[in-house]
Amino acid sequence: MSQSFEIIEFHHHNIKWFGLLENCISDCDNTTSSLGIIFLHGLGENRTGLNYIFSQISRKLADAGCKTIRFDLAGLGESMLPLSISIWKEQYKEVYKLLRNECKEIWTICRGTGCLAIPEGEYGKIFALNPCSPEIFNQTKKNVLSKEIDGIIEPNTKSAVEYYKFWNNLGVETESIGGLRISLDFFESIDHYVNSLRSNYHYICTNSEIDIYDSSTRLTVLGEDSLFRMENERNMLIDYFLKGVECFGTEAAVNSNVWP
């Protein structure tokens, strides 16, 4: 089975931005080919995802017959757009509209602050991978974000534990944080949207984050490392989504007691 890769051009006012659309070009199963999947990366990442995990998942799901699309959120990766959650939401609507014209159902796989890009409304199944937690953000922001220089936040590194928890919660691998300069206005917008994560999302976390979720949350625990650096834990995540694709369109998928 081979894949097709297509660069899709979008516009925000006079600025272009691009999405990478992937799907198989051989005789795929007719059921799974009607499933479209959108990827939304975290704050310190680009469309390839944390340690290329979204690239890996996307290609596996495209092999299974899905149409997938990845793009750089505004202000991140190679995007020339300003860093803005409101623009992220506009990007998401454009991508969702594109896939909705071609697919019967849309899923979204998001991570960290990428989970904040989904607008209010019904947008299919949302899989939130280690999403931005309001509890961690609110508990740590005052100590971590203690300095502002010319409107840009300079993180305070006195508390290593809080520093790690804060940035990892937003989708930033702290070992690679150099060059990430974020305005106070952007953090205030996180403050505005962070409590809007909805209970109907399918939350996926690792054992290191399980304590921040309450018992009513639809939660799947996969592995130990929130950065998914080990191959076996990456494969667990990939297998989780492949299982969902296998169930898609079947009676099992309609049953709320069966994945997902």
Secondary structure, DSSP 4 states (H G I P E B T S, - for coil): --EEEEEEEEEETTEEEEEEEEEE-S---TTGGGEEEEEE--TT--TT-GGGHHHHHHHHHHHTT-EEEEEPPTTSTT--S---HHHHHHHHHHHHHHHHTT-SEEEEEEEEGGGGGSPSS--SEEEEEEEPPHHHHHHHHHHHS-EEETTEEE---S-HHHHHHHHHHHT--GGG-TT--EEHHHHHHHHHHGGG--TTSEEEE-GGGGGGS-TTS-EEE--S-TT--SHHHHHHHHHHHHHHHHHTTSHHHHSTTS--
